[in-house]
């Protein structure tokens, strides 16, 4: 939960494009593709293999190929109409619950993801604070050991975890360990096995360099200089692994907790997961933790979440710097800035060079705090026609080509957006549900569950995402390989992903015209064919020692190097 959405990265591109209010999601008009072609000739590789672009946890770690599907619980799907919040930030009906997620698991699995991340499900003591909308969000808990009765109960959570595991899906809960509801945190429901816990201290008088929390009527802040606070959250984090079999945590506003505390909490989670594995359990054995630090400067991630090899904190964080680069290259930032320059994908501020070797950046497109890609494309006047869908596919392709864990926000798989949302609403936006940090909290659209029917474009996009995820299953180079950037061209990203004998050429065209890339065979150290991994009819042989590859406008392509 980030309440400072207006703070955009200082590295954001300044170019502002005109705002056009047009609904995304269809139309037969063609994208503004230039009839001419863009040519690139590559006779030598611009760089050598870059191990920073691998998933540095090693090939045997399942976290390297996590594909998380984020669900805003209060907004997603109504499975039990007797327990609705009926209020909240954003344009949904605010009727979501755990049963609705259980009902949707087959659909979620069909997208190709292998994990779900639930926004906070802990009790927010509905009606006891002075902000009913914050209560519905889940990010201001009052009881860390009880499921919010508006979402279900503890038994329903266990049912959901078990059902997801049966379908091959990991389950991650959202942990808000830096702040809580302004009414305080109850200790009435602490499990008997943890009954010796003291209540976490909530004073702001003790300095904490990582704590940007500000106390108010709705918010209390946790003081990690008090050992009882650390003991409390170690107990919370380990309990849900041990007793419910969850596979790890997403950590909200991770900068509110000191790195030294994260190290101890992580050790607790990893130990609980290892104990389950030693006891013969198949699930609840991963112990993955990913922190949210809303920052465009990769250097800040070391001080706020990763730490160093000698003093490690968390081992994974959402990759905001590369997210910004991806939006600049093929999508749009919230200011409607989109330079279409492929160099944003390997800028000095997002190349991972500042991170320790153990870091696992988790790349994402959107989340519950920012407009969906579809809404941002509306903002830049690209909210209809084929270009809308091509840009989604291009973005997905780069995600699939990037090593390490990734996260998709619900609805992205079908290019979802809020009809008519384009201009940034700055006046009275919360009451309209149109603030930038709330607008993506729409109702889930799940065919067979919610009564929604997908359009042909939506079905095609979802199928394309599934094909990319299947590709990652088949090719370890995509999830865990080194990256060799072959060209520094501003319009076409060209890179080689390698993992042992699995070698893949990936090209992404970020412009409105087709690109013809002539690539020397010596660059790839190859003489066989290049076989398109998503189109079996496309096989390219050398001619005069070169491969010639056409990359359509706004498209990413994958070739097996033989």
MARVO-852262 format. One record per residue (C-alpha): residue number from 1; x, y, z; residue in three letters. Coordinates in Angstrom, 2 decimals, padded with zeros to 5 digits. Layout:
# MARVO-852262
num/c1/c2/c3/residu
NUM/X/Y/Z/Ala
...
# end
This chain:
# MARVO-852262
num/c1/c2/c3/residu
1/000.00/000.00/000.00/Unk
2/001.70/003.20/-001.12/Unk
3/000.14/006.51/-000.24/Unk
4/002.79/008.59/-001.99/Unk
5/002.01/007.69/-005.57/Unk
6/002.64/011.23/-006.73/Unk
7/006.37/010.85/-006.11/Unk
8/007.53/009.76/-009.53/Unk
9/011.07/008.68/-010.17/Unk
10/013.53/011.45/-010.85/Unk
11/014.74/009.53/-013.87/Unk
12/011.38/009.64/-015.60/Unk
13/011.34/010.96/-019.12/Unk
14/010.10/014.53/-019.32/Unk
15/008.39/014.35/-022.67/Unk
16/004.63/014.87/-022.22/Unk
17/002.21/013.51/-024.75/Unk
18/-001.30/014.80/-025.33/Unk
19/-004.04/013.22/-023.26/Unk
20/-006.88/011.66/-025.16/Unk
21/-009.96/010.21/-023.47/Unk
22/-010.71/007.04/-025.38/Unk
23/-011.70/003.67/-024.02/Unk
24/-009.29/000.76/-024.39/Unk
25/-010.33/-002.65/-025.44/Unk
26/-011.13/-003.01/-029.09/Unk
27/-011.71/-001.57/-032.49/Unk
28/-010.58/-002.66/-035.95/Unk
29/-008.37/000.30/-036.74/Unk
30/-004.70/-000.47/-037.35/Unk
31/-001.83/000.97/-035.32/Unk
32/000.05/003.88/-036.86/Unk
33/002.70/001.64/-038.40/Unk
34/005.08/003.34/-040.79/Unk
35/005.09/001.66/-044.20/Unk
36/008.86/001.95/-044.30/Unk
37/011.17/-000.33/-042.34/Unk
38/013.89/000.35/-039.85/Unk
39/017.17/-001.45/-040.49/Unk
40/019.79/-002.54/-038.00/Unk
41/023.08/-004.22/-038.93/Unk
42/025.01/-005.98/-036.17/Unk
43/028.47/-007.31/-036.99/Unk
44/029.80/-007.66/-033.46/Unk
45/028.31/-007.99/-029.99/Unk
46/028.11/-004.75/-028.04/Unk
47/028.68/-006.51/-024.72/Unk
48/029.70/-009.76/-023.08/Unk
49/027.53/-012.00/-020.94/Unk
50/026.19/-010.16/-017.89/Unk
51/025.71/-012.38/-014.87/Unk
52/023.91/-009.54/-013.06/Unk
53/020.93/-010.28/-015.28/Unk
54/020.60/-013.86/-014.04/Unk
55/018.57/-015.08/-011.12/Unk
56/021.53/-015.37/-008.80/Unk
57/019.96/-017.88/-006.46/Unk
58/020.98/-020.75/-008.71/Unk
59/019.17/-023.07/-011.07/Unk
60/017.71/-025.22/-008.31/Unk
61/015.71/-022.43/-006.68/Unk
62/012.05/-022.39/-007.69/Unk
63/011.77/-018.70/-006.77/Unk
64/013.71/-017.83/-009.93/Unk
65/010.71/-018.79/-012.03/Unk
66/007.89/-017.50/-009.83/Unk
67/005.07/-015.93/-011.86/Unk
68/002.90/-014.29/-009.26/Unk
69/-000.69/-013.20/-009.87/Unk
70/-001.61/-010.35/-007.55/Unk
71/-005.18/-010.24/-006.27/Unk
72/-006.76/-007.26/-004.50/Unk
73/-008.92/-009.36/-002.19/Unk
74/-011.66/-006.83/-001.40/Unk
75/-012.19/-006.05/-005.08/Unk
76/-011.60/-009.31/-006.95/Unk
77/-014.54/-011.75/-006.89/Unk
78/-017.62/-012.03/-004.69/Unk
79/-017.92/-015.65/-003.60/Unk
80/-019.99/-015.12/-000.44/Unk
81/-022.52/-012.30/-000.62/Unk
82/-023.11/-012.39/003.14/Unk
83/-019.72/-010.83/004.04/Unk
84/-019.20/-007.78/001.86/Unk
85/-017.34/-004.60/002.76/Unk
86/-019.44/-002.66/000.21/Unk
87/-017.02/000.25/000.44/Unk
88/-013.40/000.96/-000.36/Unk
89/-011.03/002.91/-002.56/Unk
90/-011.45/002.45/-006.28/Unk
91/-014.29/001.62/-008.66/Unk
92/-015.06/-001.98/-007.69/Unk
93/-018.20/-003.09/-005.85/Unk
94/-015.94/-004.04/-002.87/Unk
95/-017.48/-007.47/-002.43/Unk
96/-014.38/-009.64/-002.85/Unk
97/-013.56/-012.52/-000.51/Unk
98/-011.56/-015.72/-000.19/Unk
99/-014.33/-017.89/-001.59/Unk
100/-014.31/-015.82/-004.76/Unk
101/-010.61/-016.56/-005.16/Unk
102/-011.18/-020.28/-004.61/Unk
103/-013.86/-020.19/-007.30/Unk
104/-011.39/-018.50/-009.68/Unk
105/-008.35/-020.76/-009.26/Unk
106/-008.88/-022.70/-012.49/Unk
107/-009.02/-019.44/-014.45/Unk
108/-005.91/-018.09/-012.70/Unk
109/-004.03/-021.30/-013.46/Unk
110/-005.03/-021.04/-017.13/Unk
111/-003.04/-017.81/-017.53/Unk
112/000.23/-019.69/-017.04/Unk
113/001.14/-018.18/-013.66/Unk
114/002.27/-020.46/-010.85/Unk
115/001.56/-018.38/-007.74/Unk
116/-001.00/-016.04/-006.22/Unk
117/-000.31/-013.08/-003.97/Unk
118/-003.23/-011.92/-001.84/Unk
119/-003.37/-008.37/-000.56/Unk
120/-003.73/-008.38/003.27/Unk
121/-006.39/-010.70/004.64/Unk
122/-006.00/-009.96/008.35/Unk
123/-008.81/-008.53/010.45/Unk
124/-009.10/-004.74/010.18/Unk
125/-011.83/-004.46/012.86/Unk
126/-014.49/-003.09/010.55/Unk
127/-016.35/-000.08/011.96/Unk
128/-013.90/000.65/014.76/Unk
129/-011.65/003.16/013.00/Unk
130/-012.74/006.41/011.39/Unk
131/-011.91/005.29/007.85/Unk
132/-014.04/002.45/006.47/Unk
133/-012.21/002.52/003.12/Unk
134/-008.83/001.94/004.73/Unk
135/-010.31/-000.93/006.70/Unk
136/-011.47/-002.55/003.46/Unk
137/-008.03/-002.28/001.88/Unk
138/-006.55/-004.63/004.47/Unk
139/-003.40/-002.57/004.91/Unk
140/-004.34/-001.40/008.41/Unk
141/-004.80/-004.56/010.47/Unk
142/-005.83/-004.80/014.11/Unk
143/-005.43/-008.59/014.50/Unk
144/-002.63/-010.47/012.76/Unk
145/-003.85/-013.92/013.71/Unk
146/-007.44/-013.74/012.46/Unk
147/-008.74/-013.52/008.89/Unk
148/-010.96/-010.49/008.29/Unk
149/-014.56/-011.75/008.68/Unk
150/-015.47/-009.69/005.59/Unk
151/-013.16/-012.01/003.61/Unk
152/-013.86/-015.31/005.35/Unk
153/-012.25/-017.00/008.33/Unk
154/-009.11/-018.95/009.18/Unk
155/-010.64/-022.21/007.98/Unk
156/-011.47/-020.60/004.63/Unk
157/-007.87/-019.38/004.29/Unk
158/-006.61/-022.92/004.87/Unk
159/-009.10/-024.19/002.30/Unk
160/-007.83/-021.64/-000.22/Unk
161/-004.17/-022.47/000.41/Unk
162/-004.81/-026.20/000.04/Unk
163/-006.94/-025.74/-003.09/Unk
164/-004.30/-023.55/-004.72/Unk
165/-001.57/-026.05/-003.93/Unk
166/-003.64/-028.85/-005.43/Unk
167/-003.70/-026.88/-008.67/Unk
168/000.06/-026.26/-008.58/Unk
169/-000.09/-022.66/-007.37/Unk
170/002.07/-021.18/-004.62/Unk
171/000.34/-018.84/-002.16/Unk
172/001.85/-015.64/-000.75/Unk
173/000.29/-013.42/001.87/Unk
174/000.82/-009.67/002.18/Unk
175/002.60/-008.71/005.39/Unk
176/002.29/-005.17/006.71/Unk
177/004.92/-005.25/009.45/Unk
178/005.69/-001.54/009.71/Unk
179/002.30/-000.06/010.58/Unk
180/-001.21/-001.07/011.60/Unk
181/-004.69/000.24/012.40/Unk
182/-004.86/003.36/014.52/Unk
183/-007.06/001.53/017.02/Unk
184/-004.10/-000.66/017.96/Unk
185/-003.30/-004.35/017.66/Unk
186/-005.30/-006.85/019.69/Unk
187/-003.59/-009.78/021.38/Unk
188/-006.86/-011.56/022.13/Unk
189/-006.50/-014.13/019.35/Unk
190/-002.84/-015.13/019.64/Unk
191/-002.61/-018.93/019.09/Unk
192/-001.88/-020.96/022.17/Unk
193/001.52/-021.99/020.82/Unk
194/002.49/-018.30/020.69/Unk
195/000.75/-017.14/023.86/Unk
196/003.92/-015.74/025.40/Unk
197/004.05/-012.86/022.94/Unk
198/003.85/-009.31/024.17/Unk
199/001.98/-006.69/022.16/Unk
200/004.20/-004.85/019.66/Unk
201/005.27/-001.42/020.88/Unk
202/003.89/001.46/018.80/Unk
203/005.97/004.49/019.72/Unk
204/007.41/006.91/017.18/Unk
205/009.73/008.59/019.66/Unk
206/012.55/006.11/019.04/Unk
207/014.49/006.97/015.89/Unk
208/014.44/004.36/013.14/Unk
209/016.26/005.28/009.95/Unk
210/014.01/003.00/007.91/Unk
211/010.73/004.11/009.39/Unk
212/008.87/006.68/007.30/Unk
213/005.63/005.83/009.03/Unk
214/003.65/008.75/010.44/Unk
215/001.17/008.10/013.24/Unk
216/-002.36/009.42/012.93/Unk
217/-005.91/008.54/013.88/Unk
218/-005.80/005.71/011.36/Unk
219/-002.17/004.59/011.68/Unk
220/000.18/003.34/014.37/Unk
221/003.87/002.67/013.71/Unk
222/005.93/-000.23/015.03/Unk
223/009.12/000.41/016.94/Unk
224/011.74/-002.22/016.10/Unk
225/014.13/-000.96/018.76/Unk
226/011.87/-002.85/021.17/Unk
227/012.69/-006.60/021.01/Unk
228/009.03/-007.48/021.60/Unk
229/008.11/-005.97/018.24/Unk
230/010.61/-008.14/016.36/Unk
231/009.55/-011.22/018.33/Unk
232/005.91/-010.54/017.49/Unk
233/006.41/-010.31/013.73/Unk
234/008.80/-013.26/013.61/Unk
235/005.97/-015.23/015.23/Unk
236/003.41/-013.94/012.71/Unk
237/005.64/-014.67/009.72/Unk
238/006.52/-018.19/010.84/Unk
239/003.03/-019.13/012.05/Unk
240/001.36/-018.86/008.63/Unk
241/004.06/-021.00/007.03/Unk
242/003.91/-023.67/009.72/Unk
243/000.14/-023.82/010.29/Unk
244/-001.33/-022.83/006.92/Unk
245/001.43/-023.90/004.55/Unk
246/001.82/-020.57/002.78/Unk
247/004.87/-020.30/000.55/Unk
248/006.09/-016.89/001.68/Unk
249/005.34/-013.21/001.99/Unk
250/005.07/-009.97/000.10/Unk
251/006.22/-007.22/002.50/Unk
252/004.44/-003.88/002.30/Unk
253/006.51/-000.68/002.56/Unk
254/009.57/-002.74/003.48/Unk
255/011.57/000.40/004.23/Unk
256/009.59/000.79/007.49/Unk
257/011.43/-002.19/008.94/Unk
258/015.22/-002.20/009.56/Unk
259/017.32/-004.55/007.42/Unk
260/018.59/-006.30/010.55/Unk
261/014.99/-007.13/011.47/Unk
262/014.24/-008.37/007.96/Unk
263/017.18/-010.74/008.22/Unk
264/015.76/-012.29/011.39/Unk
265/012.21/-012.46/010.04/Unk
266/013.49/-014.04/006.81/Unk
267/015.49/-016.61/008.78/Unk
268/012.32/-017.50/010.69/Unk
269/010.33/-018.01/007.49/Unk
270/013.08/-020.01/005.79/Unk
271/013.48/-022.22/008.86/Unk
272/009.73/-022.88/009.02/Unk
273/009.74/-023.77/005.31/Unk
274/012.75/-026.05/005.73/Unk
275/011.06/-027.80/008.64/Unk
276/008.01/-028.51/006.50/Unk
277/010.21/-029.92/003.77/Unk
278/012.05/-032.12/006.27/Unk
279/008.66/-033.41/007.44/Unk
280/007.81/-034.52/003.91/Unk
281/005.55/-031.63/002.94/Unk
282/005.45/-030.68/-000.74/Unk
283/004.12/-027.15/-000.26/Unk
284/004.89/-024.42/002.20/Unk
285/008.56/-025.24/001.65/Unk
286/009.66/-022.28/-000.48/Unk
287/010.00/-019.47/002.06/Unk
288/010.15/-016.71/-000.56/Unk
289/009.88/-013.10/000.63/Unk
290/009.69/-010.01/-001.60/Unk
291/009.76/-006.43/-000.35/Unk
292/008.04/-003.35/-001.71/Unk
293/010.25/-000.27/-001.88/Unk
294/008.69/002.37/-004.10/Unk
295/011.82/003.87/-005.61/Unk
296/013.26/004.42/-009.07/Unk
297/016.87/004.50/-007.87/Unk
298/018.40/001.05/-007.63/Unk
299/021.07/002.24/-005.19/Unk
300/018.40/002.82/-002.55/Unk
301/017.36/-000.82/-002.62/Unk
302/020.64/-001.87/-001.06/Unk
303/020.18/000.42/001.94/Unk
304/016.44/-000.17/002.32/Unk
305/015.88/-003.85/001.64/Unk
306/018.75/-005.99/000.27/Unk
307/021.62/-005.07/002.54/Unk
308/025.00/-006.59/001.75/Unk
309/026.55/-010.05/001.61/Unk
310/027.80/-009.61/005.17/Unk
311/024.57/-008.03/006.45/Unk
312/021.74/-009.29/004.22/Unk
313/018.14/-008.29/004.60/Unk
314/015.57/-009.55/002.11/Unk
315/016.73/-011.37/-001.01/Unk
316/014.01/-010.12/-003.37/Unk
317/012.33/-006.78/-004.03/Unk
318/009.95/-005.51/-006.67/Unk
319/012.01/-004.09/-009.51/Unk
320/010.68/-000.53/-009.68/Unk
321/013.68/000.80/-011.64/Unk
322/013.27/-001.71/-014.47/Unk
323/009.49/-001.27/-014.29/Unk
324/009.97/002.43/-015.06/Unk
325/012.31/001.55/-017.93/Unk
326/009.79/-000.89/-019.38/Unk
327/007.02/001.68/-019.19/Unk
328/009.20/004.27/-020.89/Unk
329/010.18/001.88/-023.66/Unk
330/006.86/000.30/-024.59/Unk
331/004.10/001.53/-022.26/Unk
332/003.69/004.85/-020.53/Unk
333/004.42/006.49/-017.22/Unk
334/001.70/008.15/-015.19/Unk
335/002.61/011.56/-016.61/Unk
336/001.86/010.19/-020.11/Unk
337/005.59/010.10/-020.86/Unk
338/006.67/007.33/-023.22/Unk
339/009.78/007.80/-025.30/Unk
340/009.67/004.43/-027.05/Unk
341/013.42/004.15/-026.59/Unk
342/014.80/000.67/-026.02/Unk
343/017.76/002.12/-024.14/Unk
344/015.45/002.62/-021.14/Unk
345/015.60/-001.17/-020.71/Unk
346/019.30/-001.14/-019.84/Unk
347/019.92/002.30/-018.36/Unk
348/022.57/002.79/-015.68/Unk
349/019.83/003.30/-013.09/Unk
350/018.14/-000.06/-013.71/Unk
351/020.83/-002.49/-014.85/Unk
352/021.11/-004.21/-011.47/Unk
353/024.78/-003.30/-011.01/Unk
354/024.19/-001.93/-007.50/Unk
355/022.58/-005.09/-006.16/Unk
356/024.39/-007.81/-004.16/Unk
357/024.83/-011.16/-005.89/Unk
358/022.00/-012.77/-003.94/Unk
359/019.39/-010.23/-005.11/Unk
360/016.34/-011.49/-007.01/Unk
361/014.56/-008.43/-008.48/Unk
362/010.87/-009.17/-009.16/Unk
363/009.71/-007.42/-012.34/Unk
364/006.12/-006.24/-012.68/Unk
365/003.90/-004.16/-014.96/Unk
366/001.33/-002.78/-012.52/Unk
367/-000.21/-003.24/-009.10/Unk
368/-003.08/-001.98/-006.93/Unk
369/-001.40/001.40/-006.43/Unk
370/-000.93/002.49/-010.05/Unk
371/-003.16/002.66/-013.13/Unk
372/-003.20/-000.43/-015.27/Unk
373/-001.13/-000.47/-018.45/Unk
374/-004.39/-000.19/-020.38/Unk
375/-005.32/002.99/-018.51/Unk
376/-001.88/004.48/-019.10/Unk
377/-002.17/003.73/-022.80/Unk
378/-005.50/005.57/-022.78/Unk
379/-003.69/008.49/-021.20/Unk
380/-001.27/008.63/-024.14/Unk
381/-004.00/008.31/-026.75/Unk
382/-003.33/004.63/-027.45/Unk
383/-006.40/003.23/-025.80/Unk
384/-007.98/001.56/-028.81/Unk
385/-007.09/-000.42/-031.90/Unk
386/-004.46/-003.03/-032.54/Unk
387/-001.67/-000.94/-031.06/Unk
388/-003.26/-001.29/-027.63/Unk
389/-002.99/-005.07/-027.77/Unk
390/000.42/-005.14/-029.45/Unk
391/001.93/-002.99/-026.69/Unk
392/000.54/-005.34/-024.06/Unk
393/002.07/-008.32/-025.86/Unk
394/005.41/-006.57/-026.26/Unk
395/005.46/-005.79/-022.55/Unk
396/004.63/-009.40/-021.68/Unk
397/007.42/-010.62/-023.96/Unk
398/010.05/-008.56/-022.16/Unk
399/008.77/-009.89/-018.84/Unk
400/009.12/-013.44/-020.13/Unk
401/012.66/-012.78/-021.37/Unk
402/013.85/-011.40/-018.02/Unk
403/015.47/-013.74/-015.51/Unk
404/014.01/-014.05/-012.04/Unk
405/010.55/-013.82/-010.46/Unk
406/007.80/-011.66/-011.96/Unk
407/004.35/-010.43/-010.98/Unk
408/001.18/-009.83/-012.99/Unk
409/-001.72/-007.84/-011.57/Unk
410/-005.15/-009.37/-012.04/Unk
411/-006.75/-008.25/-015.28/Unk
412/-003.46/-007.58/-017.05/Unk
413/-003.79/-010.94/-018.77/Unk
414/-006.82/-009.59/-020.66/Unk
415/-005.67/-006.00/-021.11/Unk
416/-008.23/-004.76/-018.60/Unk
417/-008.76/-001.04/-017.98/Unk
418/-011.38/001.37/-016.67/Unk
419/-013.51/002.72/-019.50/Unk
420/-012.99/006.41/-020.08/Unk
421/-010.12/006.80/-017.66/Unk
422/-007.43/008.91/-019.27/Unk
423/-006.73/012.31/-017.71/Unk
424/-005.31/012.32/-014.23/Unk
425/-008.09/013.17/-011.79/Unk
426/-006.69/015.41/-009.05/Unk
427/-009.81/017.01/-007.56/Unk
428/-011.89/014.95/-005.16/Unk
429/-010.53/011.81/-006.81/Unk
430/-011.01/009.45/-003.86/Unk
431/-014.76/009.95/-003.70/Unk
432/-014.97/009.20/-007.43/Unk
433/-012.71/006.17/-007.24/Unk
434/-010.45/007.74/-009.84/Unk
435/-007.22/008.48/-007.98/Unk
436/-004.17/007.07/-009.73/Unk
437/-003.39/004.92/-006.69/Unk
438/-006.92/003.47/-006.56/Unk
439/-008.19/003.27/-010.13/Unk
440/-006.82/-000.23/-010.77/Unk
441/-008.94/-001.70/-007.97/Unk
442/-011.64/-002.86/-010.33/Unk
443/-013.80/-005.96/-010.08/Unk
444/-012.17/-009.10/-011.39/Unk
445/-013.44/-010.47/-014.69/Unk
446/-013.43/-014.25/-014.52/Unk
447/-015.38/-016.11/-017.21/Unk
448/-017.50/-018.85/-015.73/Unk
449/-017.41/-017.21/-012.31/Unk
450/-018.33/-013.53/-012.58/Unk
451/-020.53/-013.76/-015.68/Unk
452/-018.04/-011.89/-017.86/Unk
453/-017.28/-012.99/-021.40/Unk
454/-013.91/-012.23/-022.95/Unk
455/-013.68/-010.47/-026.29/Unk
456/-011.59/-012.03/-029.06/Unk
457/-008.79/-009.56/-028.30/Unk
458/-008.86/-010.37/-024.60/Unk
459/-008.83/-014.11/-025.25/Unk
460/-005.97/-013.73/-027.71/Unk
461/-003.89/-011.71/-025.22/Unk
462/-004.50/-014.23/-022.45/Unk
463/-003.49/-017.08/-024.76/Unk
464/-000.34/-015.19/-025.73/Unk
465/000.62/-014.77/-022.07/Unk
466/000.06/-018.49/-021.52/Unk
467/002.32/-019.30/-024.48/Unk
468/005.07/-017.14/-022.96/Unk
469/004.77/-018.84/-019.60/Unk
470/004.91/-022.23/-021.31/Unk
471/008.05/-021.02/-023.04/Unk
472/009.64/-020.31/-019.67/Unk
473/008.73/-023.81/-018.56/Unk
474/010.57/-025.25/-021.54/Unk
475/013.60/-022.96/-021.59/Unk
476/015.64/-022.35/-018.41/Unk
477/017.60/-019.65/-020.20/Unk
478/014.60/-017.32/-019.87/Unk
479/014.09/-017.65/-016.12/Unk
480/017.66/-018.22/-015.01/Unk
481/020.04/-017.39/-017.85/Unk
482/022.75/-014.81/-018.28/Unk
483/022.04/-011.93/-020.63/Unk
484/024.31/-010.72/-023.41/Unk
485/023.09/-007.44/-024.86/Unk
486/024.13/-007.64/-028.49/Unk
487/023.16/-004.15/-029.59/Unk
488/022.81/-000.68/-028.09/Unk
489/020.27/000.37/-030.69/Unk
490/017.67/002.84/-029.44/Unk
491/014.73/001.21/-031.19/Unk
492/015.36/-002.53/-031.12/Unk
493/016.47/-004.40/-028.00/Unk
494/018.61/-007.40/-029.04/Unk
495/019.89/-009.84/-026.46/Unk
496/021.00/-013.42/-026.01/Unk
497/019.81/-015.44/-023.01/Unk
498/021.94/-018.42/-022.10/Unk
499/021.79/-021.30/-019.66/Unk
500/024.12/-024.16/-020.57/Unk
501/022.94/-025.67/-023.83/Unk
502/019.78/-023.55/-023.89/Unk
503/020.56/-020.43/-025.94/Unk
504/017.84/-017.99/-027.04/Unk
505/017.90/-014.81/-029.11/Unk
506/015.34/-012.21/-028.01/Unk
507/014.47/-009.08/-030.00/Unk
508/012.00/-006.35/-029.02/Unk
509/010.94/-003.62/-031.46/Unk
510/009.67/-000.57/-029.54/Unk
511/008.66/001.54/-032.53/Unk
512/005.76/001.94/-034.98/Unk
513/007.53/000.44/-037.98/Unk
514/008.85/-003.01/-038.71/Unk
515/012.54/-003.56/-038.02/Unk
516/014.84/-005.65/-040.20/Unk
517/017.84/-006.82/-038.22/Unk
518/020.87/-008.22/-040.04/Unk
519/022.94/-010.16/-037.53/Unk
520/026.30/-011.75/-038.21/Unk
521/026.34/-015.46/-037.47/Unk
522/029.68/-014.98/-035.74/Unk
523/027.99/-012.85/-033.08/Unk
524/025.88/-015.83/-032.07/Unk
525/028.66/-018.36/-032.69/Unk
526/026.08/-020.27/-034.67/Unk
527/025.75/-021.74/-038.15/Unk
528/022.46/-023.58/-037.85/Unk
529/018.97/-022.21/-038.09/Unk
530/017.26/-019.74/-035.81/Unk
531/013.88/-021.26/-034.97/Unk
532/011.03/-019.02/-033.84/Unk
533/009.83/-020.46/-030.54/Unk
534/006.31/-019.08/-030.94/Unk
535/005.90/-019.73/-034.68/Unk
536/007.10/-023.12/-035.92/Unk
537/006.81/-021.97/-039.54/Unk
538/009.53/-019.36/-039.03/Unk
539/013.03/-020.79/-039.35/Unk
540/015.91/-018.56/-040.48/Unk
541/019.09/-019.80/-042.14/Unk
542/022.30/-017.90/-042.74/Unk
543/022.96/-016.04/-045.98/Unk
544/026.47/-014.74/-046.65/Unk
545/027.28/-015.34/-043.00/Unk
546/024.31/-013.33/-041.69/Unk
547/020.87/-013.92/-040.29/Unk
548/018.14/-011.49/-041.40/Unk
549/015.25/-011.16/-038.97/Unk
550/012.11/-009.08/-039.35/Unk
551/010.65/-007.87/-036.07/Unk
552/007.15/-006.37/-036.48/Unk
553/006.23/-003.05/-034.91/Unk
554/005.66/-003.23/-031.13/Unk
555/006.64/-006.88/-030.97/Unk
556/009.00/-009.22/-029.17/Unk
557/010.30/-012.42/-030.79/Unk
558/012.18/-015.44/-029.45/Unk
559/014.51/-017.65/-031.49/Unk
560/016.27/-020.84/-030.47/Unk
561/019.94/-020.59/-031.46/Unk
562/021.07/-023.86/-033.05/Unk
# end
